[in-house]
């Protein structure tokens, strides 16, 4: 798959400088060719399918998500979306700058819980299917963020930020443990190799 990545960069401001995130209600009939073309952006994106079936393409991977399922797409990851089949498909997407989670230079939250994940290209996306309890909670929080954003009651930005941090921690806590397990296994393998070389 050959693409001009610079040409596919979505250079659009989502939200504003003071609160760089935006929620979109996606109706594919309003897009060119009834699909969201290949693109990438510096922001992270959370998507929840609200009607029908949507086909997602992330890099080389393609998969279908149905109503009630969602996906997290990491920052700077090439992706496209389109309805699957003849039935209508709708979804909402939350496009958010990592700075909403905290990316102040030298800030512990940034260096420990944000930067290692948004800069890790092995973490391009995560499917959010409600069969797993923690992912069902994430879907629920994303719906709550959508409602808060559309209703715009006093303090909605602050409450959204709190919910985004909760959602982010759900991903980070599990991925961090996963990475720790990989590191332990790698350290054990290296120790075995070292012992074998020493024996030889």
PAZAPA-4460 file (N, C-alpha, C; in steps of 0.05 Angstrom, whole numbers, plus 32768, in hexadecimal, padded with zeros to 4 digits):
% residues 200
    n_x    n_y    n_z   ca_x   ca_y   ca_z    c_x    c_y    c_z   seq   type   mol
   8011   7FE8   8000   8000   8000   8000   8012   8019   8000     1      X     A
   8012   8028   7FEA   8023   803F   7FE7   8012   8058   7FE9     2      X     A
   8019   806A   7FFB   800A   8083   7FFE   801E   809A   8002     3      X     A
   8016   80B1   7FFA   8025   80C9   8000   801A   80D3   801B     4      X     A
   8029   80CD   8031   801F   80D2   804C   801B   80F0   8051     5      X     A
   802C   8101   8045   8028   811D   8049   800D   8127   803D     6      X     A
   8006   811B   8026   7FED   8123   8019   7FD4   8119   8029     7      X     A
   7FD8   8103   8039   7FC2   80F8   8048   7FC0   8103   8064     8      X     A
   7FD2   8115   806B   7FD1   8122   8085   7FB9   8133   8088     9      X     A
   7FA8   812E   809C   7F90   813E   80A0   7F98   8156   80B1    10      X     A
   7F9C   816C   80A4   7FA5   8185   80B1   7F8D   8196   80B9    11      X     A
   7F7D   818B   80CC   7F65   8198   80D5   7F66   819B   80F3    12      X     A
   7F5F   81B2   80FE   7F5F   81B5   811B   7F45   81AA   8126    13      X     A
   7F48   8197   8138   7F31   818A   8146   7F2E   8198   8161    14      X     A
   7F18   81A7   8164   7F14   81B7   817C   7F23   81D1   8179    15      X     A
   7F2D   81DB   8190   7F3C   81F4   818F   7F55   81F1   81A1    16      X     A
   7F65   8206   81A1   7F7E   8205   81B1   7F78   8200   81CE    17      X     A
   7F63   820C   81D9   7F5D   8209   81F5   7F53   81ED   81FC    18      X     A
   7F46   81DF   81E9   7F3C   81C4   81EE   7F3C   81B5   81D4    19      X     A
   7F54   81AA   81CD   7F59   819E   81B3   7F4D   8182   81B0    20      X     A
   7F33   8180   81AF   7F25   8167   81A9   7F0A   816E   819D    21      X     A
   7EFF   815B   818D   7EE5   8160   8181   7ED7   8145   817D    22      X     A
   7EBD   8146   8180   7EAC   812E   817C   7E9D   8132   8162    23      X     A
   7E9D   811D   8151   7E90   811E   8137   7E7A   8108   8136    24      X     A
   7E63   810F   812B   7E4F   80FB   8124   7E53   80F5   8106    25      X     A
   7E5B   80DD   8100   7E63   80D6   80E4   7E4C   80C9   80D5    26      X     A
   7E44   80D7   80C0   7E30   80CD   80AD   7E3E   80C9   8092    27      X     A
   7E42   80B0   808A   7E52   80AB   8072   7E46   80B6   8059    28      X     A
   7E2C   80BB   8058   7E20   80C5   8040   7E29   80E2   803A    29      X     A
   7E35   80EF   804E   7E3E   810A   804A   7E5B   810C   8041    30      X     A
   7E69   80F5   803F   7E85   80F5   8036   7E87   80EE   8019    31      X     A
   7E9D   80F7   800C   7EA3   80F0   7FF1   7EA5   80D1   7FEE    32      X     A
   7E96   80C6   7FDB   7E96   80A9   7FD6   7E8B   809A   7FEE    33      X     A
   7E7D   80A8   8000   7E70   809C   8018   7E85   808D   8029    34      X     A
   7E9C   8098   802C   7EB0   808C   803E   7EC4   80A2   8047    35      X     A
   7ED1   809C   805D   7EE6   80AE   8067   7F01   80A3   805C    36      X     A
   7F0C   80B3   804A   7F24   80AB   803B   7F3C   80A7   804E    37      X     A
   7F51   809A   8043   7F6A   8096   8052   7F74   80B1   805C    38      X     A
   7F7C   80B2   8076   7F87   80CB   8081   7F94   80C4   809C    39      X     A
   7FA3   80D7   80A6   7FAF   80D4   80C1   7FB1   80F0   80CD    40      X     A
   7FB2   80F0   80E8   7FB4   810A   80F6   7FC3   8105   8111    41      X     A
   7FCD   811B   811C   7FDC   8119   8135   7FCB   8112   814D    42      X     A
   7FB1   8114   814A   7F9F   810E   8161   7F99   80F1   8162    43      X     A
   7F91   80E8   817A   7F86   80CD   817E   7F69   80CD   8176    44      X     A
   7F5E   80B6   8170   7F41   80B5   8169   7F34   809D   8176    45      X     A
   7F1D   80A2   8182   7F0C   808D   818C   7EF2   808D   817B    46      X     A
   7EEA   8075   8172   7ED2   8073   8161   7EBF   805E   816C    47      X     A
   7EA5   8064   816B   7E91   8051   8173   7E7C   804F   815D    48      X     A
   7E77   8037   8153   7E62   8033   813F   7E47   8033   814C    49      X     A
   7E35   8044   8142   7E1A   8047   814E   7E04   803A   813E    50      X     A
   7E0A   8033   8125   7DF6   8027   8113   7E03   8018   80FD    51      X     A
   7DFA   8000   80F6   7E05   7FF2   80E0   7E20   7FE6   80E5    52      X     A
   7E2F   7FE2   80CF   7E4A   7FD6   80D0   7E5D   7FE9   80C1    53      X     A
   7E74   7FEE   80CD   7E88   7FFF   80C1   7EA2   7FEF   80BC    54      X     A
   7EAD   7FF4   80A5   7EC7   7FE7   809E   7EDD   7FFB   80A4    55      X     A
   7EF0   7FF2   80B4   7F07   8003   80BB   7F20   7FF7   80AF    56      X     A
   7F31   8008   80A4   7F4B   8000   809A   7F60   8010   80A9    57      X     A
   7F72   8002   80B6   7F88   800E   80C5   7FA2   8003   80BA    58      X     A
   7FB1   8013   80AB   7FC9   8008   809F   7FC2   7FF1   808D    59      X     A
   7FCD   7FD9   8093   7FC8   7FC1   8083   7FB0   7FB1   808C    60      X     A
   7FA4   7FB9   80A3   7F8F   7FA9   80AF   7F74   7FB4   80A8    61      X     A
   7F61   7FA2   80A3   7F45   7FAA   809D   7F32   7F98   80AD    62      X     A
   7F1E   7FA4   80B9   7F0B   7F95   80CA   7EF1   7FA3   80CB    63      X     A
   7EDC   7F94   80D4   7EC1   7F9F   80D6   7EB9   7FA2   80F3    64      X     A
   7EAC   7FB9   80F9   7EA1   7FBE   8114   7E83   7FC3   8111    65      X     A
   7E74   7FB7   8123   7E57   7FBB   8122   7E4E   7FCE   8138    66      X     A
   7E34   7FD4   8137   7E28   7FE6   814B   7E30   7FDE   8167    67      X     A
   7E39   7FF2   8177   7E40   7FEC   8193   7E5E   7FE6   8196    68      X     A
   7E6D   7FE4   8180   7E89   7FDE   8182   7E99   7FF7   817A    69      X     A
   7EB2   7FF8   8182   7EC2   8010   817D   7EDF   8009   8178    70      X     A
   7EEF   801E   8175   7F0B   801B   8170   7F1A   8034   817A    71      X     A
   7F32   8030   8183   7F45   8045   8189   7F5A   8045   8173    72      X     A
   7F5F   805D   8167   7F73   8060   8152   7F88   8073   815D    73      X     A
   7FA1   806A   815E   7FB6   807A   816A   7FBD   8092   8159    74      X     A
   7FCB   80A5   8164   7FD4   80BD   8156   7FE7   80B5   813F    75      X     A
   7FE5   80C3   8129   7FF7   80C0   8112   7FF4   80A5   8103    76      X     A
   7FDD   8099   8105   7FD8   807F   80F9   7FC5   8082   80E0    77      X     A
   7FCD   8077   80CA   7FBE   8079   80B1   7FA5   8068   80B3    78      X     A
   7F8E   8073   80AC   7F75   8063   80AE   7F5F   806E   809C    79      X     A
   7F4C   805D   8096   7F34   8064   8086   7F1C   8055   8091    80      X     A
   7F04   805E   808A   7EEC   8052   8094   7ED6   8054   807E    81      X     A
   7EC5   8040   807D   7EAE   8041   806A   7E98   802D   8074    82      X     A
   7E7F   8032   806C   7E6A   8020   8073   7E6E   8005   8065    83      X     A
   7E65   7FF0   8072   7E67   7FD5   8066   7E4B   7FCC   805D    84      X     A
   7E4A   7FC3   8044   7E30   7FBA   8039   7E1E   7FD0   8031    85      X     A
   7E05   7FCA   802D   7DF2   7FDD   8022   7DE3   7FED   8038    86      X     A
   7DE5   7FE4   8051   7DD7   7FF1   8067   7DE6   800A   8070    87      X     A
   7DD7   801E   807B   7DE4   8036   8085   7DF5   8030   809D    88      X     A
   7E0A   8040   80A0   7E1C   803C   80B6   7E22   8058   80C2    89      X     A
   7E20   805A   80DC   7E26   8073   80EA   7E39   806D   8102    90      X     A
   7E48   8082   8109   7E5A   807F   8120   7E60   809B   812A    91      X     A
   7E6B   809C   8142   7E76   80B6   814B   7E94   80B2   8152    92      X     A
   7EA3   80C7   814E   7EBF   80C6   8152   7EC8   80DD   8165    93      X     A
   7EDB   80D6   8176   7EE6   80EA   8189   7F03   80ED   8181    94      X     A
   7F09   8104   8176   7F25   810A   816D   7F31   811C   8182    95      X     A
   7F47   8113   818E   7F51   8122   81A5   7F6F   8124   81A5    96      X     A
   7F7A   813B   81AA   7F96   813F   81AC   7FA1   8132   81C6    97      X     A
   7FB8   8125   81C5   7FC4   811A   81DD   7FC8   812F   81F3    98      X     A
   7FC9   8148   81EC   7FCD   815D   8200   7FB6   815F   8213    99      X     A
   7F9E   8156   820C   7F88   8155   821E   7F8D   8143   8236   100      X     A
   7F9D   812E   8231   7FA4   811B   8246   7FBB   8125   8256   101      X     A
   7FCA   8138   824C   7FE1   8143   825A   7FFB   813D   824B   102      X     A
   8005   8150   823D   801F   814C   822F   8033   8163   8235   103      X     A
   8031   816D   824E   8044   8182   8256   8060   8176   8257   104      X     A
   8074   8184   824D   808F   8179   824C   8099   8174   8268   105      X     A
   80A3   815B   826C   80AF   8153   8286   809A   814B   829A   106      X     A
   8080   814D   8294   806B   8145   82A6   8069   8127   82A8   107      X     A
   8069   811C   82C0   8069   80FF   82C4   8053   80F1   82B5   108      X     A
   803B   80FC   82B6   8024   80F0   82A8   802A   80EE   828A   109      X     A
   8038   8102   827F   803F   8101   8263   8053   80EC   825D   110      X     A
   8069   80EC   826B   807F   80DA   8265   8079   80BD   826C   111      X     A
   8067   80B8   827F   8062   809D   8288   8049   8091   827B   112      X     A
   8035   80A1   8276   801B   8096   826E   8011   809F   8253   113      X     A
   801D   80B3   8247   8013   80BD   822D   8027   80B8   8216   114      X     A
   803F   80C5   8218   8052   80C4   8202   805A   80A7   81FA   115      X     A
   8060   8095   820D   8068   807A   8205   8054   806B   81F4   116      X     A
   803B   8073   81F6   8025   8065   81E7   801E   8072   81CD   117      X     A
   801C   808D   81CD   8015   809A   81B4   802D   8099   81A0   118      X     A
   8045   8095   81AA   805C   8094   8198   8064   8077   8191   119      X     A
   8055   8064   819B   805C   8047   8195   804C   803E   817D   120      X     A
   8059   803B   8166   804B   8034   814E   8042   8017   814D   121      X     A
   804A   8007   8161   803F   7FEC   8164   8023   7FED   8170   122      X     A
   801B   8004   817A   8000   8007   8186   7FF0   8019   8173   123      X     A
   7FE9   800F   815C   7FDB   801F   8148   7FBE   8021   814E   124      X     A
   7FB1   800C   8159   7F95   800D   815F   7F8E   7FF8   8173   125      X     A
   7F76   7FFB   817E   7F6B   7FE7   8191   7F4D   7FE5   818C   126      X     A
   7F44   7FCD   8186   7F27   7FC8   8182   7F1A   7FCA   819E   127      X     A
   7F02   7FD6   819F   7EF3   7FD9   81B8   7ED9   7FCB   81B5   128      X     A
   7ED9   7FB1   81BD   7EC1   7FA1   81BB   7EB6   7F9B   81D7   129      X     A
   7E9C   7F9F   81DB   7E91   7F9F   81F6   7E90   7F83   8203   130      X     A
   7E9A   7F6E   81F5   7E9A   7F54   8201   7EAD   7F53   821A   131      X     A
   7EC1   7F64   8219   7ED3   7F67   8230   7EC8   7F7E   8242   132      X     A
   7EC7   7F78   825C   7EBA   7F8B   826E   7EC7   7FA7   826D   133      X     A
   7EE2   7FA7   826D   7EEF   7FC1   826E   7EEA   7FD1   8254   134      X     A
   7EE8   7FC3   823E   7EE2   7FD0   8225   7EC5   7FDA   8224   135      X     A
   7EB3   7FCB   8230   7E97   7FD4   8232   7E96   7FEE   8242   136      X     A
   7EA6   7FF0   8257   7EA8   8009   8266   7EB3   8020   8256   137      X     A
   7EC7   801A   8245   7ED2   802E   8233   7EBC   8038   8220   138      X     A
   7EAD   8026   8214   7E97   802E   8201   7E84   8040   8210   139      X     A
   7E7D   8039   8228   7E6A   8049   8238   7E75   8065   823D   140      X     A
   7E8F   8067   8244   7E9B   8081   8248   7E9C   8091   822F   141      X     A
   7EA1   8084   8218   7EA2   8093   81FF   7E86   809E   81F8   142      X     A
   7E71   808F   81FE   7E56   8099   81FA   7E51   80B1   820C   143      X     A
   7E5A   80AF   8224   7E57   80C5   8237   7E65   80DE   822E   144      X     A
   7E7D   80DB   8223   7E8C   80F1   8218   7E7C   80FE   8201   145      X     A
   7E71   80ED   81EF   7E61   80F7   81D9   7E49   8108   81E3   146      X     A
   7E3C   80FE   81F7   7E24   810C   8202   7E2D   8127   820F   147      X     A
   7E42   8126   821F   7E4C   813F   822C   7E53   8154   8217   148      X     A
   7E60   814B   8201   7E69   815D   81ED   7E52   816A   81DE   149      X     A
   7E3D   815A   81D8   7E27   8165   81C9   7E14   8176   81DA   150      X     A
   7E13   8170   81F4   7E01   817F   8206   7E0E   8199   8210   151      X     A
   7E29   8199   8212   7E38   81B1   8219   7E2F   81BF   8233   152      X     A
   7E29   81AF   8247   7E22   81BB   8261   7E3B   81C5   826F   153      X     A
   7E37   81D7   8282   7E4E   81E3   8290   7E61   81CE   829B   154      X     A
   7E7B   81D2   8294   7E8F   81BF   829E   7E93   81A7   828D   155      X     A
   7E86   81A6   8275   7E87   818D   8265   7EA4   8187   825C   156      X     A
   7EB4   819B   8258   7ED0   8196   824F   7EE0   8188   8265   157      X     A
   7EDB   8191   827E   7EE9   8185   8295   7EE1   8168   8299   158      X     A
   7EC7   8163   8296   7EBD   8147   8299   7EC7   8135   8283   159      X     A
   7EC7   8140   826A   7ED1   8131   8253   7EEF   812A   8257   160      X     A
   7EFE   813D   8261   7F1B   8137   8266   7F1E   8121   827A   161      X     A
   7F0E   8121   828F   7F0F   810C   82A3   7F08   80F1   8297   162      X     A
   7EF3   80F0   8286   7EEC   80D6   827A   7F01   80CD   8266   163      X     A
   7F0D   80DF   8257   7F22   80D7   8245   7F3A   80CC   8254   164      X     A
   7F40   80D7   826B   7F56   80CC   827B   7F4F   80B0   8285   165      X     A
   7F36   80AC   828C   7F2D   8091   8295   7F30   807D   827E   166      X     A
   7F26   8085   8267   7F28   8074   824F   7F45   806E   8249   167      X     A
   7F56   8082   8249   7F73   807F   8243   7F80   806C   8257   168      X     A
   7F79   806F   8270   7F86   805D   8284   7F7E   8040   8280   169      X     A
   7F65   803B   8277   7F5D   8020   8271   7F70   8013   825D   170      X     A
   7F77   8022   8248   7F89   8018   8234   7FA5   8016   823E   171      X     A
   7FAF   802B   824A   7FCB   802D   8254   7FD1   8017   8268   172      X     A
   7FBF   8013   827C   7FC4   8000   8291   7FC7   7FE4   8286   173      X     A
   7FB7   7FDD   8272   7FB9   7FC2   8267   7FD1   7FC0   8254   174      X     A
   7FD5   7FD4   8244   7FEC   7FD3   8231   8006   7FD4   8240   175      X     A
   8007   7FE3   8256   801F   7FE6   8266   8027   7FCB   8272   176      X     A
   8013   7FBC   827C   8018   7FA2   8287   8021   7F8F   8271   177      X     A
   8015   7F92   8259   801C   7F81   8243   8039   7F86   823B   178      X     A
   8041   7F9F   823A   805D   7FA6   8233   8070   7F9C   8249   179      X     A
   8067   7F9E   8262   8078   7F94   8278   807D   7F76   8276   180      X     A
   8068   7F68   826E   806A   7F4B   826B   807D   7F44   8255   181      X     A
   807C   7F54   823F   808E   7F4F   8228   80AB   7F55   8231   182      X     A
   80AF   7F6A   8241   80C9   7F71   824A   80D5   7F5B   825C   183      X     A
   80C4   7F51   826E   80CD   7F3B   8280   80D5   7F23   8270   184      X     A
   80C5   7F1C   825B   80CB   7F05   824B   80E5   7F0A   823B   185      X     A
   80E8   7F22   8231   8100   7F29   8222   8119   7F28   8234   186      X     A
   8116   7F32   824D   812C   7F32   8260   8134   7F15   8266   187      X     A
   8120   7F03   8269   8125   7EE7   826F   8133   7EDA   8257   188      X     A
   812A   7EE0   823F   8137   7ED5   8227   8154   7EDE   8225   189      X     A
   8159   7EF8   822B   8174   7F03   8229   8185   7EF5   823E   190      X     A
   817A   7EF0   8256   8189   7EE3   826B   8191   7EC6   8263   191      X     A
   817E   7EB8   8256   8184   7E9D   824C   8199   7E9D   8237   192      X     A
   8198   7EB1   8225   81AC   7EB3   820F   81C7   7EB8   821C   193      X     A
   81C8   7ECB   822F   81E1   7ED2   823C   81ED   7EB9   824A   194      X     A
   81DC   7EAA   8258   81E5   7E92   8266   81F0   7E7E   8253   195      X     A
   81E2   7E7B   823B   81EB   7E67   8227   8206   7E70   821C   196      X     A
   8209   7E8A   8216   8222   7E93   820B   8238   7E8F   821F   197      X     A
   8232   7E95   8239   8246   7E92   824E   824E   7E75   8251   198      X     A
   823B   7E62   824E   8240   7E45   8250   8252   7E3C   8239   199      X     A
   824C   7E47   8221   825D   7E3F   8209   8279   7E4A   820C   200      X     A
***
